[in-house]
Amino acid sequence: MAPAVSLLPYLSSFIPPVAARSRVLLTLVSLLVVYRAMFNKGKGLETDFNAAGTPVSKTKKGEKAKEWDVIVCGGGTSGCVLASRLSEDPNLKVLLLEAGGSGQAHIFTRVPAFLTYLLRNTTHIWQFYTEPQSDLDNTKRFWPRAKLLGGCSNINALMAQYGSPGDFDEWASLLSDPSWSFSNMRRYFQKMETVHNAPHEPRGSDGPMQVGYRNRISPVSEAFLEACGNAGIPKSRDFVWDLLGYGKIMSYIDSKYRRSTTETAYLTPAVLARPNLTVLIHATVTKILFDGNKNAVGVEFAKDAKSEVFTASAKKEIILSAGAIASPQILTLSGVGPASQLQTLGIPQVIDSPHVGRLVDHPSIDLFFQDDSKQSEAPYVQPSGLLDVAKIFRELFKYFVLGTGGHLSTTPGQGVAFIRTNDPKLFPVEKYGKPNEESTSSAEGPDIELFSSAICWKNHGTSFLKGHTFGLHACLLRPLSEGRLWLKTNSVWDHPIMDPKYLSHPADAPKLVRSIRYLVSIAKTAPLKTILNQTALDQNLDKATDEEILKIVKERTVTLYHPACTCAMGKSIEEGGVVDSKLRVLGVNGLRVCDASVMTTIVSGHPAAACIAMGEKLADELKKEWKN
């Protein structure tokens, strides 16, 4: 700990600019916890490619590829679940291939409040950008995706919410498969979670993911929730059984106030010690291999573009779980994708699957307010004097020594409300006009999520507004706009082209305009109106025209980090499917996909829980299928 103490003179002088001070503070934090990270780094994970596969150079000379029963391609939110659950059967040899390393080894993934410090990390985060968005003034949008075991459960907002029950009933109806109904999926949600202080039963009590109200809620967010009630929004118990309404949202935080990811929850030391499970890190899958009968028989993988390529074969199944961007990319590179794209890039066609790459995402808008009560997180992200430094040291001590949470257990999303923009009680016609085209999955499903944050950020948390601020946000949960993802080249090392076509459907932008108007009205409702400055920043938007608010929508629309539907479930290829309701890739054998890409329609909320439940469901069904 001595190196951390040596930084004190620099901190106390406070001569460097804000950016330099932040670097000093981050260095201090890293030093304070480095010993913990060292004990977690890579333990039980494989780095020797020869333990997982055989060099392609040797298989070309006749050597047989290393063989497994199941190969899971991608150790993300769903992939870790699959590897853990399938390897519970000691007779199954399971290989998990992950392009990144361990998320547990990095403090910024473990401490809830440190989320934004990781997003621009080029080693652990895929730095994706969309195509220029024609309906957003032809500007690109940043799309970070985690390159770590546990996938985006390392970098999401930790908001534990399933989506709407109607979402899953809608899937069941579209697929004519009742196994996707909420009444059936509910048991997989319960299987994945241990809910602490559940507001009511039934919720999971012995699952791997830790869920509860352990995140810190700022006093201003508490006032936001009270204002939601005073504005006419009903109160929800936990956003599962009565989704519409407002309330505190549960988070994926464990008893030590650390982020709970699918790596920490499912790839425990006991799981990694199983002799039938190998987890190879820093291994990017480059291709799925097929035989002449369109059977998926193996995979190729490598560390990077210049490294030796290895191969491994699967006797039972290959499961692609690389996420909504990488899964369609790998599928297409392997010959399963739109025929025109395959032909253009010279990729041998296995099957013409034209709907690979259909893309849907949740667009979100940030609003900025001045907190006159000075209760924001500003002292902890923008220290302006010795008193603020003392506060930071106090919080570090509370978190790392006493284990009591405090400000370091603050999450980006705190107070939450799920609403419908066609609700006449919230959006009377005389004030808001007629509602736009319906897009919800059921009469009880929301199309907008409102949430608060204890400080205002820009550029995905890389910068903050000066002074004490408070953020309110509106997310369109059921957008009607659809985009496309397609290959730029025939190399997995080149990022694919992503075009979500935000706000391209005429109903989407007006819903966000209505939502912004409603958010501002909440900001002017007691008790929030007594805390927020009534003339600064966005508080004056109540006087703006729809055209002026629309301009703000186009300027500020960003991703809520939820791309989905790029390998969607369907009854057939002709009916828009890439995989069937059993997640089998249509037109081939021995290959399945399990991640957010298979969603038929995007869930009305945060997709992490749905992806975990998908993994639980598929693992359960595969083990039953193979046992019989």
C-alpha positions as CSV (number, residue, x, y, z in Angstrom):
1,M,0.0,0.0,0.0
2,A,3.0,2.3,0.3
3,P,2.8,3.5,-3.4
4,A,-0.7,4.8,-2.9
5,V,0.5,6.9,0.1
6,S,3.2,8.5,-2.1
7,L,0.5,10.1,-4.3
8,L,-0.9,12.2,-1.4
9,P,1.3,15.2,-2.0
10,Y,0.1,15.4,-5.6
11,L,-3.6,15.1,-4.6
12,S,-3.3,17.7,-1.8
13,S,-1.6,20.3,-4.1
14,F,-4.5,20.2,-6.6
15,I,-2.6,22.1,-9.2
16,P,-3.2,19.7,-12.2
17,P,-6.4,20.2,-14.3
18,V,-9.5,18.0,-13.8
19,A,-8.4,15.3,-16.3
20,A,-5.0,15.0,-14.6
21,R,-6.6,14.9,-11.2
22,S,-8.9,12.1,-12.4
23,R,-5.9,10.1,-13.6
24,V,-4.2,10.5,-10.2
25,L,-7.4,9.3,-8.4
26,L,-7.8,6.4,-10.7
27,T,-4.2,5.4,-10.2
28,L,-4.8,5.5,-6.4
29,V,-7.9,3.4,-6.7
30,S,-6.0,0.8,-8.8
31,L,-3.2,0.6,-6.3
32,L,-5.7,0.2,-3.4
33,V,-7.2,-2.8,-5.0
34,V,-4.4,-4.3,-7.0
35,Y,-3.8,-7.1,-4.5
36,R,-7.4,-8.2,-4.9
37,A,-7.3,-8.2,-8.6
38,M,-4.1,-10.2,-8.6
39,F,-5.8,-13.1,-6.7
40,N,-8.6,-13.2,-9.2
41,K,-6.7,-12.8,-12.5
42,G,-7.2,-15.8,-14.7
43,K,-7.3,-18.5,-12.1
44,G,-8.7,-21.7,-13.6
45,L,-8.8,-20.3,-17.1
46,E,-6.8,-21.8,-20.0
47,T,-4.4,-19.8,-22.2
48,D,-2.7,-22.6,-24.0
49,F,-4.4,-23.1,-27.4
50,N,-3.1,-26.6,-27.7
51,A,-5.2,-27.6,-24.7
52,A,-8.4,-26.7,-26.7
53,G,-7.6,-27.4,-30.3
54,T,-5.2,-28.4,-33.0
55,P,-3.2,-26.1,-35.3
56,V,-4.8,-26.0,-38.8
57,S,-1.4,-26.5,-40.2
58,K,-1.4,-30.0,-38.6
59,T,-4.9,-31.0,-39.5
60,K,-4.0,-30.2,-43.2
61,K,-1.4,-32.9,-42.9
62,G,-3.9,-35.4,-41.6
63,E,-3.7,-34.9,-37.8
64,K,-7.2,-35.2,-36.2
65,A,-8.6,-32.1,-34.6
66,K,-9.1,-32.1,-30.8
67,E,-12.6,-33.3,-30.1
68,W,-15.3,-32.1,-27.7
69,D,-18.9,-32.9,-27.1
70,V,-20.0,-29.2,-27.1
71,I,-18.2,-26.1,-28.2
72,V,-19.6,-22.8,-27.0
73,C,-18.4,-19.9,-29.1
74,G,-18.4,-16.7,-26.9
75,G,-18.3,-16.4,-23.1
76,G,-20.7,-13.6,-22.9
77,T,-23.9,-13.1,-20.9
78,S,-25.4,-16.3,-22.2
79,G,-22.2,-18.3,-23.0
80,C,-21.0,-18.5,-19.4
81,V,-24.4,-19.8,-18.4
82,L,-24.3,-22.5,-21.1
83,A,-20.8,-23.6,-20.3
84,S,-21.5,-23.9,-16.6
85,R,-24.9,-25.7,-16.9
86,L,-23.8,-28.1,-19.6
87,S,-20.6,-29.1,-17.8
88,E,-22.8,-30.1,-14.8
89,D,-23.0,-33.4,-16.7
90,P,-19.6,-35.0,-16.1
91,N,-20.0,-37.1,-19.3
92,L,-20.1,-34.0,-21.5
93,K,-16.8,-32.5,-22.6
94,V,-17.4,-28.7,-22.9
95,L,-15.1,-26.1,-24.5
96,L,-15.9,-22.4,-24.1
97,L,-14.0,-20.0,-26.4
98,E,-13.8,-16.3,-25.4
99,A,-12.2,-13.5,-27.3
100,G,-11.3,-11.5,-24.2
101,G,-10.0,-12.3,-20.8
102,S,-11.4,-12.4,-17.3
103,G,-13.7,-9.6,-16.2
104,Q,-13.0,-10.3,-12.6
105,A,-9.4,-9.2,-13.1
106,H,-10.4,-5.6,-13.7
107,I,-11.5,-3.4,-10.9
108,F,-13.6,-1.2,-13.2
109,T,-15.9,-4.2,-13.9
110,R,-16.3,-5.0,-10.2
111,V,-17.1,-1.6,-8.6
112,P,-20.5,-0.4,-9.8
113,A,-19.6,3.3,-9.8
114,F,-16.5,2.8,-12.0
115,L,-18.5,1.7,-15.1
116,T,-17.8,4.7,-17.3
117,Y,-14.0,4.4,-16.8
118,L,-14.0,1.2,-18.8
119,L,-16.1,2.0,-21.9
120,R,-13.3,3.6,-23.9
121,N,-10.8,0.8,-23.0
122,T,-9.6,-0.5,-26.3
123,T,-8.3,-3.8,-24.8
124,H,-11.4,-4.9,-23.0
125,I,-14.1,-3.1,-25.0
126,W,-15.0,-3.5,-28.7
127,Q,-15.0,0.1,-29.9
128,F,-17.8,-0.2,-32.5
129,Y,-19.4,2.8,-34.3
130,T,-22.6,2.8,-36.3
131,E,-22.9,4.1,-39.8
132,P,-23.9,7.8,-40.1
133,Q,-27.6,7.9,-39.1
134,S,-29.6,9.6,-41.8
135,D,-32.3,10.6,-39.3
136,L,-29.8,11.8,-36.7
137,D,-28.2,14.5,-38.9
138,N,-25.9,11.9,-40.5
139,T,-23.8,11.4,-37.4
140,K,-22.3,8.2,-36.1
141,R,-23.0,6.7,-32.7
142,F,-20.6,4.9,-30.4
143,W,-21.5,1.2,-29.7
144,P,-19.3,-0.3,-27.0
145,R,-19.5,-4.1,-26.4
146,A,-17.5,-6.0,-23.8
147,K,-14.6,-8.2,-24.8
148,L,-14.5,-10.1,-21.5
149,L,-15.9,-13.3,-19.9
150,G,-19.4,-12.4,-18.9
151,G,-19.8,-10.1,-21.9
152,C,-21.8,-7.0,-21.4
153,S,-22.9,-8.1,-17.9
154,N,-19.5,-6.4,-17.1
155,I,-20.5,-3.0,-18.5
156,N,-24.3,-2.8,-18.3
157,A,-26.1,-0.4,-15.9
158,L,-26.7,-3.4,-13.5
159,M,-30.5,-2.9,-13.8
160,A,-32.2,-6.2,-12.9
161,Q,-35.4,-6.4,-14.9
162,Y,-36.8,-9.1,-17.1
163,G,-38.6,-7.1,-19.8
164,S,-42.4,-7.4,-20.0
165,P,-44.2,-10.7,-19.5
166,G,-46.0,-9.9,-22.8
167,D,-42.7,-9.9,-24.7
168,F,-42.3,-13.6,-24.0
169,D,-45.9,-14.4,-24.7
170,E,-45.5,-12.6,-28.0
171,W,-42.6,-14.8,-28.9
172,A,-44.6,-17.9,-28.0
173,S,-47.4,-16.7,-30.2
174,L,-45.2,-15.8,-33.2
175,L,-43.3,-19.1,-32.9
176,S,-46.3,-21.3,-32.0
177,D,-44.1,-22.6,-29.1
178,P,-45.5,-22.2,-25.6
179,S,-42.1,-22.9,-24.1
180,W,-41.3,-19.2,-24.6
181,S,-44.3,-18.0,-22.8
182,F,-43.7,-16.0,-19.6
183,S,-45.5,-18.7,-17.5
184,N,-42.7,-21.1,-18.6
185,M,-39.8,-18.7,-18.8
186,R,-40.5,-17.5,-15.2
187,R,-38.9,-20.6,-13.8
188,Y,-35.7,-19.9,-15.6
189,F,-35.6,-16.3,-14.3
190,Q,-36.1,-17.8,-10.8
191,K,-33.4,-20.4,-11.4
192,M,-30.8,-17.8,-12.4
193,E,-31.3,-15.5,-9.4
194,T,-31.0,-15.1,-5.7
195,V,-33.1,-12.1,-4.7
196,H,-32.4,-10.4,-1.4
197,N,-35.3,-8.7,0.3
198,A,-37.7,-9.6,-2.5
199,P,-40.8,-7.3,-2.2
200,H,-43.0,-10.3,-2.8
201,E,-42.9,-14.0,-3.9
202,P,-42.2,-15.8,-6.0
203,R,-38.6,-14.8,-6.8
204,G,-35.5,-16.9,-7.0
205,S,-33.8,-17.8,-3.8
206,D,-30.8,-20.0,-4.7
207,G,-29.6,-18.9,-8.2
208,P,-26.1,-17.8,-9.2
209,M,-26.9,-14.1,-10.0
210,Q,-27.2,-11.8,-7.0
211,V,-30.1,-9.4,-7.2
212,G,-31.4,-6.8,-4.7
213,Y,-31.6,-3.2,-3.6
214,R,-27.9,-2.9,-2.7
215,N,-27.2,0.0,-5.1
216,R,-27.1,3.5,-3.6
217,I,-30.0,5.8,-4.5
218,S,-29.3,9.5,-4.3
219,P,-31.7,11.8,-2.4
220,V,-32.6,13.5,-5.7
221,S,-33.5,10.2,-7.3
222,E,-35.8,9.6,-4.3
223,A,-37.4,12.9,-5.0
224,F,-37.8,11.9,-8.7
225,L,-39.7,8.8,-7.7
226,E,-42.0,10.8,-5.4
227,A,-42.6,13.3,-8.2
228,C,-43.5,10.4,-10.5
229,G,-46.2,9.3,-8.1
230,N,-47.4,12.9,-7.8
231,A,-47.5,13.1,-11.6
232,G,-50.0,10.2,-11.7
233,I,-47.7,7.2,-12.4
234,P,-48.7,4.2,-10.2
235,K,-46.1,2.5,-8.0
236,S,-44.6,-0.9,-9.1
237,R,-43.5,-3.5,-6.6
238,D,-40.5,-4.8,-8.5
239,F,-41.1,-4.3,-12.3
240,V,-41.9,-8.0,-12.8
241,W,-45.5,-8.7,-11.7
242,D,-46.7,-5.2,-12.3
243,L,-44.3,-3.7,-14.8
244,L,-46.1,-0.4,-15.5
245,G,-45.2,2.1,-12.8
246,Y,-42.4,3.7,-10.9
247,G,-40.0,2.6,-8.2
248,K,-36.4,1.7,-7.2
249,I,-35.0,-0.9,-9.6
250,M,-33.1,-3.9,-8.3
251,S,-29.5,-4.3,-9.4
252,Y,-27.0,-7.1,-10.0
253,I,-24.8,-6.4,-6.9
254,D,-23.6,-9.0,-4.4
255,S,-23.3,-8.8,-0.6
256,K,-19.9,-7.2,-0.9
257,Y,-21.3,-4.5,-3.2
258,R,-19.5,-5.9,-6.2
259,R,-21.1,-6.3,-9.7
260,S,-22.5,-9.7,-10.2
261,T,-21.7,-10.9,-13.8
262,T,-22.3,-14.2,-15.5
263,E,-18.6,-14.9,-15.1
264,T,-18.6,-14.3,-11.3
265,A,-21.9,-16.1,-10.9
266,Y,-21.6,-19.1,-13.2
267,L,-17.8,-19.6,-13.7
268,T,-16.9,-20.0,-10.0
269,P,-13.7,-21.7,-8.9
270,A,-15.6,-24.9,-8.3
271,V,-17.1,-24.8,-11.9
272,L,-13.7,-24.0,-13.5
273,A,-12.2,-27.0,-11.6
274,R,-14.4,-29.4,-13.4
275,P,-12.2,-31.8,-15.5
276,N,-14.8,-31.8,-18.3
277,L,-14.8,-28.0,-18.8
278,T,-12.1,-26.0,-20.5
279,V,-12.4,-22.2,-20.8
280,L,-9.9,-20.8,-23.3
281,I,-9.5,-17.0,-23.2
282,H,-8.2,-14.6,-25.8
283,A,-9.5,-17.0,-28.5
284,T,-11.6,-15.4,-31.3
285,V,-13.8,-17.8,-33.3
286,T,-13.1,-17.1,-37.0
287,K,-15.3,-19.6,-38.7
288,I,-17.8,-22.5,-38.2
289,L,-16.8,-25.5,-40.2
290,F,-19.4,-27.6,-42.1
291,D,-19.2,-30.9,-43.9
292,G,-20.8,-31.6,-47.3
293,N,-24.2,-32.4,-45.7
294,K,-24.4,-29.0,-44.0
295,N,-23.5,-30.4,-40.6
296,A,-21.6,-28.1,-38.3
297,V,-18.6,-30.2,-37.3
298,G,-16.1,-27.8,-35.9
299,V,-14.7,-24.3,-35.4
300,E,-11.6,-22.4,-36.2
301,F,-10.1,-19.8,-33.7
302,A,-7.1,-17.7,-33.2
303,K,-5.6,-15.1,-30.8
304,D,-5.3,-12.4,-33.4
305,A,-4.9,-11.8,-37.1
306,K,-1.2,-12.7,-37.1
307,S,-1.4,-15.8,-34.9
308,E,-1.7,-19.4,-35.8
309,V,-5.2,-20.7,-36.5
310,F,-6.4,-23.6,-34.4
311,T,-9.4,-25.9,-35.0
312,A,-11.6,-28.1,-32.7
313,S,-14.4,-30.5,-33.6
314,A,-17.7,-31.1,-31.8
315,K,-19.5,-34.4,-31.6
316,K,-22.9,-33.1,-30.4
317,E,-23.4,-29.4,-30.9
318,I,-21.8,-26.0,-31.6
319,I,-23.5,-23.1,-29.9
320,L,-22.8,-19.6,-31.1
321,S,-23.1,-17.2,-28.2
322,A,-20.9,-14.3,-29.4
323,G,-23.5,-11.5,-29.0
324,A,-25.8,-9.6,-31.3
325,I,-22.9,-8.2,-33.4
326,A,-20.4,-11.1,-33.5
327,S,-22.9,-13.9,-33.9
328,P,-24.3,-12.8,-37.2
329,Q,-20.8,-11.8,-38.3
330,I,-19.4,-15.3,-37.6
331,L,-22.5,-16.9,-39.2
332,T,-22.0,-15.0,-42.4
333,L,-18.3,-15.5,-42.5
334,S,-19.1,-19.3,-42.2
335,G,-21.4,-19.2,-45.3
336,V,-24.8,-18.8,-43.5
337,G,-26.2,-15.4,-44.5
338,P,-27.6,-13.4,-47.3
339,A,-26.6,-14.9,-50.6
340,S,-25.8,-11.6,-52.3
341,Q,-23.4,-10.7,-49.4
342,L,-21.7,-14.0,-49.5
343,Q,-21.2,-13.8,-53.3
344,T,-19.9,-10.2,-53.1
345,L,-17.2,-11.2,-50.5
346,G,-16.3,-14.5,-52.1
347,I,-17.6,-16.6,-49.2
348,P,-18.7,-20.1,-50.1
349,Q,-22.4,-20.4,-49.5
350,V,-23.7,-23.1,-47.1
351,I,-27.2,-21.7,-46.9
352,D,-28.9,-18.5,-48.1
353,S,-30.3,-17.0,-44.9
354,P,-31.3,-13.5,-45.9
355,H,-32.5,-12.3,-42.5
356,V,-29.1,-12.7,-40.8
357,G,-28.2,-9.1,-39.7
358,R,-31.7,-7.6,-39.1
359,L,-31.0,-5.2,-36.3
360,V,-33.0,-3.5,-33.6
361,D,-31.8,-1.3,-30.7
362,H,-33.1,0.8,-27.9
363,P,-32.6,4.5,-28.5
364,S,-32.2,6.7,-25.5
365,I,-32.2,10.5,-24.8
366,D,-30.4,12.3,-21.9
367,L,-31.8,15.4,-20.3
368,F,-29.7,17.7,-18.0
369,F,-30.8,19.6,-14.9
370,Q,-29.0,21.6,-12.2
371,D,-29.2,20.2,-8.7
372,D,-29.5,23.2,-6.4
373,S,-29.5,21.0,-3.3
374,K,-25.9,20.0,-4.1
375,Q,-26.5,16.3,-3.4
376,S,-25.1,14.9,-6.7
377,E,-22.0,12.8,-7.3
378,A,-20.0,15.8,-8.5
379,P,-17.4,15.7,-5.6
380,Y,-16.6,12.1,-6.5
381,V,-16.1,12.5,-10.2
382,Q,-15.0,16.2,-10.4
383,P,-13.1,16.9,-7.1
384,S,-12.7,20.6,-6.6
385,G,-10.8,20.9,-3.4
386,L,-9.3,19.1,-0.4
387,L,-12.7,18.5,1.1
388,D,-13.7,16.5,-2.0
389,V,-10.5,14.5,-1.8
390,A,-11.3,13.7,1.8
391,K,-14.7,12.5,0.7
392,I,-13.2,10.2,-1.9
393,F,-10.8,8.7,0.6
394,R,-13.7,8.1,3.0
395,E,-15.7,6.3,0.3
396,L,-12.7,4.2,-0.6
397,F,-12.2,3.2,3.0
398,K,-15.9,2.4,3.4
399,Y,-16.0,0.3,0.3
400,F,-12.7,-1.6,0.3
401,V,-12.1,-1.8,4.1
402,L,-15.4,-1.8,5.8
403,G,-17.4,-3.3,2.9
404,T,-20.4,-1.0,3.4
405,G,-21.0,0.2,-0.1
406,G,-21.6,3.9,0.0
407,H,-21.1,6.1,-3.0
408,L,-19.0,3.4,-4.9
409,S,-22.2,1.3,-5.1
410,T,-23.9,4.0,-7.1
411,T,-25.3,2.8,-10.4
412,P,-26.1,4.8,-13.6
413,G,-29.8,4.0,-13.4
414,Q,-31.6,4.7,-10.0
415,G,-35.2,5.7,-10.0
416,V,-37.2,4.1,-12.8
417,A,-40.7,4.4,-14.4
418,F,-42.1,2.2,-17.1
419,I,-45.0,3.9,-19.0
420,R,-47.1,3.8,-22.1
421,T,-47.2,6.8,-24.4
422,N,-50.9,6.1,-25.2
423,D,-51.9,6.2,-21.5
424,P,-54.6,8.9,-21.5
425,K,-54.1,9.6,-17.8
426,L,-50.4,10.5,-18.3
427,F,-50.7,11.9,-21.8
428,P,-54.1,13.6,-22.2
429,V,-55.0,14.3,-25.8
430,E,-55.6,18.0,-25.2
431,K,-52.0,18.5,-24.0
432,Y,-50.0,15.9,-25.9
433,G,-52.2,15.2,-29.0
434,K,-53.2,11.8,-30.3
435,P,-50.9,8.8,-29.5
436,N,-48.7,7.3,-32.2
437,E,-48.7,3.8,-33.7
438,E,-48.9,1.1,-31.1
439,S,-45.8,-1.0,-30.7
440,T,-46.0,-2.7,-27.2
441,S,-46.2,-6.5,-26.8
442,S,-49.3,-6.4,-24.7
443,A,-51.8,-4.0,-23.1
444,E,-49.8,-4.2,-19.9
445,G,-46.4,-3.6,-21.7
446,P,-44.5,-0.3,-21.7
447,D,-43.1,1.5,-24.7
448,I,-41.0,4.0,-22.7
449,E,-38.6,3.7,-19.8
450,L,-37.8,6.8,-17.7
451,F,-34.9,6.7,-15.3
452,S,-32.7,9.0,-13.3
453,S,-29.0,9.3,-12.6
454,A,-27.2,11.1,-9.8
455,I,-25.1,13.2,-12.2
456,C,-25.1,14.3,-15.9
457,W,-22.7,12.8,-18.3
458,K,-21.8,13.2,-21.9
459,N,-20.1,11.0,-24.5
460,H,-20.9,7.7,-22.6
461,G,-19.5,9.0,-19.3
462,T,-16.2,10.2,-20.6
463,S,-17.1,13.8,-19.5
464,F,-19.5,15.3,-17.0
465,L,-21.3,18.6,-16.8
466,K,-19.7,21.0,-14.4
467,G,-21.2,21.5,-10.9
468,H,-24.0,19.7,-9.2
469,T,-26.3,18.1,-11.8
470,F,-29.0,15.6,-12.1
471,G,-29.9,13.4,-15.2
472,L,-33.2,12.2,-16.5
473,H,-33.4,9.8,-19.4
474,A,-36.1,8.5,-21.8
475,C,-35.6,5.2,-23.6
476,L,-37.9,3.9,-26.4
477,L,-38.4,0.3,-25.5
478,R,-40.4,-0.9,-28.5
479,P,-39.0,1.0,-31.5
480,L,-40.5,0.2,-34.9
481,S,-37.3,1.3,-36.7
482,E,-35.2,-1.6,-38.0
483,G,-31.7,-1.6,-39.4
484,R,-29.1,-4.0,-40.7
485,L,-25.7,-5.4,-39.9
486,W,-23.5,-6.8,-42.7
487,L,-19.9,-7.6,-43.4
488,K,-17.4,-5.0,-44.4
489,T,-14.8,-7.7,-45.5
490,N,-14.5,-11.5,-45.3
491,S,-12.2,-11.2,-42.3
492,V,-13.4,-11.6,-38.7
493,W,-10.8,-9.0,-37.6
494,D,-12.6,-6.2,-39.4
495,H,-15.6,-4.7,-37.7
496,P,-18.9,-5.4,-39.4
497,I,-21.0,-2.5,-40.7
498,M,-23.8,-1.5,-38.2
499,D,-26.7,0.6,-39.3
500,P,-29.5,0.6,-36.7
501,K,-31.4,3.3,-38.7
502,Y,-32.5,5.1,-35.5
503,L,-35.8,6.9,-35.8
504,S,-36.3,5.8,-39.4
505,H,-39.9,4.7,-38.7
506,P,-42.2,7.8,-38.5
507,A,-43.7,6.7,-35.1
508,D,-40.5,6.6,-33.1
509,A,-39.4,10.2,-32.9
510,P,-42.8,11.5,-31.9
511,K,-42.9,9.1,-28.9
512,L,-39.5,10.4,-27.7
513,V,-40.8,14.0,-28.1
514,R,-43.8,13.1,-25.9
515,S,-41.5,11.4,-23.4
516,I,-39.3,14.4,-23.1
517,R,-42.3,16.7,-22.5
518,Y,-43.5,14.4,-19.8
519,L,-40.0,14.1,-18.2
520,V,-39.8,17.9,-18.0
521,S,-43.3,18.0,-16.4
522,I,-42.0,15.6,-13.7
523,A,-39.0,17.8,-13.1
524,K,-41.5,20.6,-12.4
525,T,-43.5,18.4,-10.0
526,A,-43.0,18.4,-6.2
527,P,-40.8,17.5,-4.5
528,L,-38.3,17.5,-7.4
529,K,-39.2,21.0,-8.5
530,T,-37.9,22.4,-5.1
531,I,-34.5,20.7,-5.7
532,L,-33.8,21.4,-9.4
533,N,-33.1,24.9,-10.7
534,Q,-36.2,25.9,-12.6
535,T,-34.4,27.9,-15.3
536,A,-31.1,26.2,-15.9
537,L,-30.2,23.6,-18.6
538,D,-33.2,21.6,-19.9
539,Q,-35.7,22.9,-17.4
540,N,-37.0,25.3,-20.0
541,L,-38.0,22.7,-22.5
542,D,-41.6,23.0,-21.4
543,K,-41.6,26.2,-23.4
544,A,-40.1,24.6,-26.5
545,T,-42.1,23.6,-29.6
546,D,-42.3,20.0,-30.9
547,E,-39.9,21.0,-33.7
548,E,-37.3,22.3,-31.2
549,I,-37.6,19.2,-29.0
550,L,-37.3,17.0,-32.1
551,K,-34.0,18.7,-32.9
552,I,-32.8,17.8,-29.4
553,V,-33.9,14.2,-30.0
554,K,-31.8,14.0,-33.2
555,E,-28.8,15.5,-31.5
556,R,-28.9,13.4,-28.4
557,T,-30.2,10.0,-29.4
558,V,-27.7,7.3,-28.3
559,T,-27.8,3.6,-27.7
560,L,-28.9,2.1,-24.4
561,Y,-26.4,-0.7,-25.3
562,H,-29.1,-3.2,-26.3
563,P,-28.6,-4.3,-29.9
564,A,-30.7,-7.4,-30.7
565,C,-32.6,-9.6,-33.2
566,T,-29.7,-10.1,-35.7
567,C,-30.2,-13.9,-35.7
568,A,-33.9,-13.9,-34.8
569,M,-36.1,-16.9,-34.1
570,G,-38.7,-17.7,-36.6
571,K,-40.8,-20.6,-37.9
572,S,-38.8,-20.7,-41.2
573,I,-36.3,-18.8,-43.3
574,E,-39.2,-17.7,-45.5
575,E,-41.0,-16.2,-42.5
576,G,-38.0,-14.2,-41.3
577,G,-36.2,-16.6,-39.1
578,V,-32.5,-17.4,-38.7
579,V,-33.0,-19.9,-36.0
580,D,-36.0,-21.9,-35.0
581,S,-37.7,-21.9,-31.5
582,K,-35.1,-24.5,-30.3
583,L,-32.4,-22.0,-31.4
584,R,-31.2,-24.4,-34.2
585,V,-29.8,-22.5,-37.2
586,L,-32.3,-23.1,-40.0
587,G,-31.0,-25.0,-43.0
588,V,-28.1,-26.6,-41.2
589,N,-27.5,-29.2,-38.5
590,G,-25.6,-29.2,-35.3
591,L,-25.5,-25.4,-34.8
592,R,-27.4,-23.2,-32.5
593,V,-27.3,-19.6,-31.5
594,C,-28.1,-18.3,-27.9
595,D,-27.8,-14.6,-27.1
596,A,-29.7,-11.4,-27.6
597,S,-29.4,-11.9,-31.4
598,V,-32.1,-14.6,-31.3
599,M,-34.8,-12.3,-29.9
600,T,-37.8,-12.3,-32.3
601,T,-38.7,-8.8,-31.0
602,I,-36.6,-6.7,-28.6
603,V,-37.6,-7.0,-24.9
604,S,-39.3,-4.1,-23.2
605,G,-36.5,-3.3,-20.9
606,H,-33.0,-4.6,-20.0
607,P,-32.1,-7.7,-21.9
608,A,-29.4,-9.2,-19.6
609,A,-31.9,-11.3,-17.6
610,A,-33.6,-12.6,-20.8
611,C,-30.2,-13.6,-22.2
612,I,-29.3,-15.5,-18.9
613,A,-32.7,-17.2,-18.9
614,M,-32.2,-18.2,-22.5
615,G,-29.0,-19.9,-21.6
616,E,-30.6,-21.7,-18.7
617,K,-33.5,-22.8,-20.9
618,L,-31.3,-24.1,-23.7
619,A,-28.9,-25.9,-21.4
620,D,-31.9,-27.5,-19.7
621,E,-33.4,-28.6,-23.0
622,L,-30.2,-29.9,-24.4
623,K,-29.4,-32.1,-21.4
624,K,-32.9,-33.6,-21.5
625,E,-32.6,-34.2,-25.2
626,W,-29.2,-35.9,-25.0
627,K,-30.3,-37.9,-21.9
628,N,-33.2,-39.3,-23.9
